Amino acid sequence: MTETKRRNLETVPLDEVQGRHDSEALNLQGYDTVSLSNLSLPAFGQQSEAVREVDFDFLEAEQEGGNVPDEHFSEEPSVYRRFTGLLVRWIFRVPTPLRYFTHLTMFLVILGVLSASVIFLVDLSVHVLEVFRIWISSDNFGGYFVGFISYFLTALLLCLLSTFACQALGKEAEGSGIPQMKSILSGFYDRSKNSLKLRVLGAKSLGLICAIGGGLPVGWEGPNVHIACIISHQLSRLPFFRFIRRDKSLRLQMIGAACAVGLASSFGAPVGGVLYSLETTASFYIVRTFWKATAATVSGALIYKLLYDTPLVEAFQKTSFDIGVVDPTELVLFALLGILMGCAGSLFVYCVHQVYRIRMKKLPLTNRYILVGIVASVAAILQYPVELFRLDPRMAINELFSPETLRVLSPLQVFLLLVVKFPLVVVSVGLPIPAGVFVPSFLLGSCFGRLYGELLKLIFGDIIVPGGYAVVAAASFTTGVTRALSCAVIIFEVTGQLRHLVPTLVAVLFAFVTGNIFNRSLYDTLIIMKNIPYMPYMRKDRTPDMKVSQVMIRECISIQEYSNPGTLHEILQAYPEFSCFPVVNKDGYLLGAVKRRTLSTLVATQSPQLLMNSKLDMDYGDNEEFPASSGNMADDEEEEEDDSVHSSDTHPTASLNRNDSYVKTKDINESSSYSSPSLVEVPKDVSPLLVTEDTQLGRVHFMFVMLMPKCAYVVNGGKLTGVLTRLDIVECGQSTFTTN
Amino acid sequence: MTETKRRNLETVPLDEVQGRHDSEALNLQGYDTVSLSNLSLPAFGQQSEAVREVDFDFLEAEQEGGNVPDEHFSEEPSVYRRFTGLLVRWIFRVPTPLRYFTHLTMFLVILGVLSASVIFLVDLSVHVLEVFRIWISSDNFGGYFVGFISYFLTALLLCLLSTFACQALGKEAEGSGIPQMKSILSGFYDRSKNSLKLRVLGAKSLGLICAIGGGLPVGWEGPNVHIACIISHQLSRLPFFRFIRRDKSLRLQMIGAACAVGLASSFGAPVGGVLYSLETTASFYIVRTFWKATAATVSGALIYKLLYDTPLVEAFQKTSFDIGVVDPTELVLFALLGILMGCAGSLFVYCVHQVYRIRMKKLPLTNRYILVGIVASVAAILQYPVELFRLDPRMAINELFSPETLRVLSPLQVFLLLVVKFPLVVVSVGLPIPAGVFVPSFLLGSCFGRLYGELLKLIFGDIIVPGGYAVVAAASFTTGVTRALSCAVIIFEVTGQLRHLVPTLVAVLFAFVTGNIFNRSLYDTLIIMKNIPYMPYMRKDRTPDMKVSQVMIRECISIQEYSNPGTLHEILQAYPEFSCFPVVNKDGYLLGAVKRRTLSTLVATQSPQLLMNSKLDMDYGDNEEFPASSGNMADDEEEEEDDSVHSSDTHPTASLNRNDSYVKTKDINESSSYSSPSLVEVPKDVSPLLVTEDTQLGRVHFMFVMLMPKCAYVVNGGKLTGVLTRLDIVECGQSTFTTN
């Protein structure tokens, strides 16, 4: 069928349908060139494989069982890999896709189990601290005042310890952690990957234990998400799971699954966790993540069930409302509650932003310890008088959710709780400590809802179940803050009931919509506040007609098709930041692109002296630091290279590297003509993303969002005229993005 | 900061960094050209707007409130639009984003309410038919035999009517409908949009009523999804909602939301429906769809609640199991059940495929009426003896799910139900009638699970609740068939219980994994069986090293930068299938692309005689039909054009069209020089997707999946060497895709 079409087209008699013969000639030429370069450089025999595997700039979607290069399983010469290889081969005796699948499943199960365990340990430590503080502030040691003093001092000590942990181990541990994960999921892995270091895990857990144990009203689900993501990242560094690390798409899917696990293990809500990780994703969700996230969260949920069935830690109680048919009138009340919660949620976000702004403006140099100390003192003073205020918020939430009348707290105390906690949470969220916002939101929402419900009960009588309103308000206030509809599902799973499904969903939707009218979600606000790189949807109405030519960097370093090795070497030395270079012919027409590594090998094979003298040549060219937007092109690549160097010491699986060295030793004798003016042909082993100058910026933005390349080359009539990086686009959009 | 960077780069002393001045010169030239074309052709004053709005090949992601061109709201000269405009402006008095949002929300609410109502009406009609048939086959009219005869005859009549409806009104109504929606969501809107016609809605509803009413064991959720999608599509054709139709991304999001509504309204499961629509999406899910789908399903769920609370129709009963802590041993039993259900599900898929294959091979010419008649007769004969077999499957499912011991059915009868229904369902699913598979799967799964549970109860005693196993098995068998994990959530919402959350999720995951080991999901199988265009993940291991140059069509029609209007006209006449043409300079370097409409206007303004003589010229050039892969480039565009012509009669909002005619009448007097040899410059108003020849096919496939363009131009060193369409890629992958 395609054959017929081609013939049909071939018999077209129009003059205008030309450029065909030219193009075919060019194609043949171009094709020969490629094979020539293959022949002349045996090191690139596996070039295409390598391109697919490591140097592929785009995020590649993978097919189950199809994507993994077989060599991960077939060539494992080290003792460890040989053992695991034999294990897999003997025990499982399955074809490659299934082996790949087995590895993946093992990763997911380990991720779920490990994350849930770590999260439980953190929770347990918090509980131990709380019990300890209750004990020392009890009447055993003296009166009310002595109790208060010991409560106050421990609070101060723990909170200072919390911020010290962040300062000493990793400042990336400060805050919720979800903004950083959003940044990574939107494609800024290379810019935000510092958040995934092991020491950040330590800082986050220790800081979180101390902060909550010290009585600050912060939540643990954001930090838990962060913890799970770090665990996922660190797991993927293990040699057994390196295939995950190498596949950019799979890596992102695993971060998505880890987000789900983190949230699911905080609440025992597997479905809600998966949905939440969907909503955390910036713009598009790879559907294949879904089952992976589910598998991981279910593993986590099993551990959660096992651990939280023990009476060690406070857990959410299951509710048992007997709401029958919901009256349409009551639905209106729920909708109204949703609107109120949406307003309250956006007020909360506004306050957090304002507090942060005032702090940055008025107290820019204030020591972190002074800040945390003051807030911790105020929190201790305010929370000490009523016992339920200073205990685990889950106890208060359980009380507020209960279908019966309030037992411990009076409505006045609920109101007090609301009034005391709201400003405290607002201030605490911005402090330099690990601080989540989900649980405090649940608490604030349920206070509000309980009051609303009690009020309605006074008006309408016993038909109203105030606890039900507390549940709905908890979900919808959290939605108002985070703009995540999955809060509804999380609350269903927390309470174990689905009877109030429709009212909750209605209220949550209204809160979502109302909140979005006023401002953006807390996480997006935090991203702006902390200048985390992020690629959101662009507001096209604000940059309506901008073209690529207005944003691109016109001065683009390019390499001639036939170049002198010396010149190539100079370029490599001068631009250590770039991981790949565009290749043009002598008229400036773009032919393709070449990887840095390929170029180095080329230089090494052609004139190895250059490489030896490279230390002496280092001062050539302006080596001053490039701005970040150029630098980010190299970051990821470099780490990949570092890794492969490390791994080739221990596990020489990277056949490319071995070939390189082989070529080096062999060709040194042949072409040892330093400063030979002979031109070598530069191979083109990367197929770059091309855009034309007239392309609308919105369109290029879309391409960057979807394909996640690091940069795109701009061509005009075939000639290379510029380059465009992710950050150029973000910067361009940021002027409008930051205006609230 | 960018400024500094540019200066840094400007002072680079290397010779290799050249092509900069060239490129800038070229850029200026190119830019002037564009503005020149703007000046010479006032019709293209709004060119950029038009490009963004209609002719943008890519799927564009939209920003809430940012995307809608304001003219939808500012220029509404017709009475209807003026009225609605005033209404919106006066009543709401809100800024544009909010107005856009209001429209969108109205659309979603109407979609939810309308779909749920239609689905309820279909269900009600089925119920009426069932009651009628029970009445006429009861003992009132004679004995058992007379009852059977009337049951048999009505079954035959209704089933034949069902297939007649499909034949007469639209063959697209046959089958589940979900495969077509998957095709549309994977980007083949233009190839599958026939399924969204209004007459298909009629065929689908009528056919469904008759098929289920006629006693065939088919489900209604697939057809319901299809119905909701048709409603969404038809709603978007209303002038008030045209902005949805114009935005490709929004259109897809609405199809996604409609899928969610269709499923949610079948079961009253809003969350499950949203999740299901996520899993129906081929490869990536636009996160913005999430709240839209939720809003629509919640509106639908409100209606569902309202309508199904009436005792008109059979509904799923809420269960109330008292499963406490799930024993780890029991969890193993659930996991085993999941594995069994996965095997059974994939067996089901295999049987459906084999039955279809045998039918196609052995009985290719068999009349559809004979086929349906035979199956209907067999079904009637087999199902008549036991009353519960021939009633609404929901009654049987409620019985099987019940926590108490079985009342109506004995275990033997459950076994019989399984044995009778399994082959019947397998055969019915492939018949030329509307046929879903969810509800029969629920039924088969719950039969199996109940038997499994009863068996376990015999072994382990009263600790086992067989109804719980029926619930879990229903979800996991359905997952085994559809490979959708959301079945778990749907079953939670159907039964209203979350207590068996973890066991269900575990079983469903095991079923998913087990099923995927054997074959692909029923819907993917149906897609292959019925040759529906679909763009799934490509199995990279099977086309590992293919390059674009091996697949592309080398003979690409291109237009010279400076062309004779006569030649342009000839090209337009010769290739009515193409919606845009690449523009090259005289050396064959690609400069950009031009829309067909722009070209026609250019020809019209330059030499209007050509247009008048066009009817005479029609026989010029080979006008034979092109294969589909070229044709699909024009389809969508043409419909868009048709629409705008229609709308400009009634609501002349398309300012471009008006300008066109203005230019036409004005310029006829000026440039009436037919066959003038003067060359005109072709404007380049489309920025095409460019790929290089060496690009790996997997990468281009990924670009097609993510960006959803219709075609990509292949360049080599700047020269246009070929074109690549969606279907070329799919065809290339299909040779491997169809092998099971």
Chai-1 contact restraints between the chains, C-beta under 6 A:
chainA,res_idxA,chainB,res_idxB,connection_type,confidence,min_distance_angstrom,max_distance_angstrom,comment,restraint_id
A,M1,B,P627,contact,1.0,0.0,6.0,A-B,restraint_1
A,K5,B,P627,contact,1.0,0.0,6.0,A-B,restraint_2
A,R6,B,E555,contact,1.0,0.0,6.0,A-B,restraint_3
A,L9,B,E555,contact,1.0,0.0,6.0,A-B,restraint_4
A,E10,B,E555,contact,1.0,0.0,6.0,A-B,restraint_5
A,E16,B,Q560,contact,1.0,0.0,6.0,A-B,restraint_6
A,E16,B,T567,contact,1.0,0.0,6.0,A-B,restraint_7
A,V17,B,I557,contact,1.0,0.0,6.0,A-B,restraint_8
A,G19,B,S558,contact,1.0,0.0,6.0,A-B,restraint_9
A,G19,B,V584,contact,1.0,0.0,6.0,A-B,restraint_10
A,G19,B,G588,contact,1.0,0.0,6.0,A-B,restraint_11
A,D22,B,G588,contact,1.0,0.0,6.0,A-B,restraint_12
A,S23,B,G588,contact,1.0,0.0,6.0,A-B,restraint_13
A,S23,B,K719,contact,1.0,0.0,6.0,A-B,restraint_14
A,S23,B,T721,contact,1.0,0.0,6.0,A-B,restraint_15
A,L26,B,N716,contact,1.0,0.0,6.0,A-B,restraint_16
A,L26,B,K719,contact,1.0,0.0,6.0,A-B,restraint_17
A,N27,B,N716,contact,1.0,0.0,6.0,A-B,restraint_18
A,N27,B,T721,contact,1.0,0.0,6.0,A-B,restraint_19
A,G30,B,N716,contact,1.0,0.0,6.0,A-B,restraint_20
A,S48,B,D545,contact,1.0,0.0,6.0,A-B,restraint_21
A,E60,B,F702,contact,1.0,0.0,6.0,A-B,restraint_22
A,A61,B,S283,contact,1.0,0.0,6.0,A-B,restraint_23
A,A61,B,F702,contact,1.0,0.0,6.0,A-B,restraint_24
A,Q63,B,Y537,contact,1.0,0.0,6.0,A-B,restraint_25
A,Q63,B,R539,contact,1.0,0.0,6.0,A-B,restraint_26
A,G66,B,R539,contact,1.0,0.0,6.0,A-B,restraint_27
A,G66,B,K540,contact,1.0,0.0,6.0,A-B,restraint_28
A,G66,B,D541,contact,1.0,0.0,6.0,A-B,restraint_29
A,N67,B,K540,contact,1.0,0.0,6.0,A-B,restraint_30
A,P270,B,L505,contact,1.0,0.0,6.0,A-B,restraint_31
A,V271,B,V489,contact,1.0,0.0,6.0,A-B,restraint_32
A,T281,B,V287,contact,1.0,0.0,6.0,A-B,restraint_33
A,S283,B,V287,contact,1.0,0.0,6.0,A-B,restraint_34
A,F284,B,F284,contact,1.0,0.0,6.0,A-B,restraint_35
A,F284,B,I286,contact,1.0,0.0,6.0,A-B,restraint_36
A,Y285,B,Y285,contact,1.0,0.0,6.0,A-B,restraint_37
A,Y285,B,V287,contact,1.0,0.0,6.0,A-B,restraint_38
A,I286,B,F284,contact,1.0,0.0,6.0,A-B,restraint_39
A,V287,B,T281,contact,1.0,0.0,6.0,A-B,restraint_40
A,V287,B,Y285,contact,1.0,0.0,6.0,A-B,restraint_41
A,W291,B,L485,contact,1.0,0.0,6.0,A-B,restraint_42
A,T294,B,L485,contact,1.0,0.0,6.0,A-B,restraint_43
A,A295,B,L509,contact,1.0,0.0,6.0,A-B,restraint_44
A,V298,B,L505,contact,1.0,0.0,6.0,A-B,restraint_45
A,V298,B,V506,contact,1.0,0.0,6.0,A-B,restraint_46
A,V298,B,L509,contact,1.0,0.0,6.0,A-B,restraint_47
A,A301,B,V502,contact,1.0,0.0,6.0,A-B,restraint_48
A,K305,B,V502,contact,1.0,0.0,6.0,A-B,restraint_49
A,L485,B,W291,contact,1.0,0.0,6.0,A-B,restraint_50
A,L485,B,T294,contact,1.0,0.0,6.0,A-B,restraint_51
A,V489,B,V271,contact,1.0,0.0,6.0,A-B,restraint_52
A,G496,B,L498,contact,1.0,0.0,6.0,A-B,restraint_53
A,L498,B,G496,contact,1.0,0.0,6.0,A-B,restraint_54
A,L498,B,L498,contact,1.0,0.0,6.0,A-B,restraint_55
A,V502,B,A301,contact,1.0,0.0,6.0,A-B,restraint_56
A,V502,B,K305,contact,1.0,0.0,6.0,A-B,restraint_57
A,L505,B,P270,contact,1.0,0.0,6.0,A-B,restraint_58
A,L505,B,V298,contact,1.0,0.0,6.0,A-B,restraint_59
A,V506,B,V298,contact,1.0,0.0,6.0,A-B,restraint_60
A,L509,B,A295,contact,1.0,0.0,6.0,A-B,restraint_61
A,L509,B,V298,contact,1.0,0.0,6.0,A-B,restraint_62
A,Y537,B,Q63,contact,1.0,0.0,6.0,A-B,restraint_63
A,R539,B,Q63,contact,1.0,0.0,6.0,A-B,restraint_64
A,R539,B,G66,contact,1.0,0.0,6.0,A-B,restraint_65
A,K540,B,G66,contact,1.0,0.0,6.0,A-B,restraint_66
A,K540,B,N67,contact,1.0,0.0,6.0,A-B,restraint_67
A,D541,B,G66,contact,1.0,0.0,6.0,A-B,restraint_68
A,D545,B,S48,contact,1.0,0.0,6.0,A-B,restraint_69
A,E555,B,L9,contact,1.0,0.0,6.0,A-B,restraint_70
A,E555,B,E10,contact,1.0,0.0,6.0,A-B,restraint_71
A,E555,B,R20,contact,1.0,0.0,6.0,A-B,restraint_72
A,I557,B,V17,contact,1.0,0.0,6.0,A-B,restraint_73
A,S558,B,G19,contact,1.0,0.0,6.0,A-B,restraint_74
A,T567,B,E16,contact,1.0,0.0,6.0,A-B,restraint_75
A,I571,B,E16,contact,1.0,0.0,6.0,A-B,restraint_76
A,V584,B,G19,contact,1.0,0.0,6.0,A-B,restraint_77
A,G588,B,G19,contact,1.0,0.0,6.0,A-B,restraint_78
A,G588,B,D22,contact,1.0,0.0,6.0,A-B,restraint_79
A,Y589,B,G717,contact,1.0,0.0,6.0,A-B,restraint_80
A,Y589,B,G718,contact,1.0,0.0,6.0,A-B,restraint_81
A,L591,B,G717,contact,1.0,0.0,6.0,A-B,restraint_82
A,G592,B,T692,contact,1.0,0.0,6.0,A-B,restraint_83
A,P627,B,M1,contact,1.0,0.0,6.0,A-B,restraint_84
A,P627,B,K5,contact,1.0,0.0,6.0,A-B,restraint_85
A,S687,B,T692,contact,1.0,0.0,6.0,A-B,restraint_86
A,S687,B,D694,contact,1.0,0.0,6.0,A-B,restraint_87
A,S687,B,T695,contact,1.0,0.0,6.0,A-B,restraint_88
A,L690,B,L690,contact,1.0,0.0,6.0,A-B,restraint_89
A,T692,B,G592,contact,1.0,0.0,6.0,A-B,restraint_90
A,T692,B,S687,contact,1.0,0.0,6.0,A-B,restraint_91
A,E693,B,N27,contact,1.0,0.0,6.0,A-B,restraint_92
A,D694,B,S687,contact,1.0,0.0,6.0,A-B,restraint_93
A,T695,B,S687,contact,1.0,0.0,6.0,A-B,restraint_94
A,F702,B,E60,contact,1.0,0.0,6.0,A-B,restraint_95
A,F702,B,A61,contact,1.0,0.0,6.0,A-B,restraint_96
A,M706,B,M706,contact,1.0,0.0,6.0,A-B,restraint_97
A,M706,B,L707,contact,1.0,0.0,6.0,A-B,restraint_98
A,L707,B,M706,contact,1.0,0.0,6.0,A-B,restraint_99
A,N716,B,L26,contact,1.0,0.0,6.0,A-B,restraint_100
A,N716,B,N27,contact,1.0,0.0,6.0,A-B,restraint_101
A,N716,B,G30,contact,1.0,0.0,6.0,A-B,restraint_102
A,G717,B,N585,contact,1.0,0.0,6.0,A-B,restraint_103
A,G717,B,Y589,contact,1.0,0.0,6.0,A-B,restraint_104
A,G717,B,L591,contact,1.0,0.0,6.0,A-B,restraint_105
A,G718,B,Y589,contact,1.0,0.0,6.0,A-B,restraint_106
A,G718,B,G718,contact,1.0,0.0,6.0,A-B,restraint_107
A,K719,B,S23,contact,1.0,0.0,6.0,A-B,restraint_108
A,K719,B,L26,contact,1.0,0.0,6.0,A-B,restraint_109
A,L720,B,G19,contact,1.0,0.0,6.0,A-B,restraint_110
A,T721,B,S23,contact,1.0,0.0,6.0,A-B,restraint_111
A,T721,B,N27,contact,1.0,0.0,6.0,A-B,restraint_112
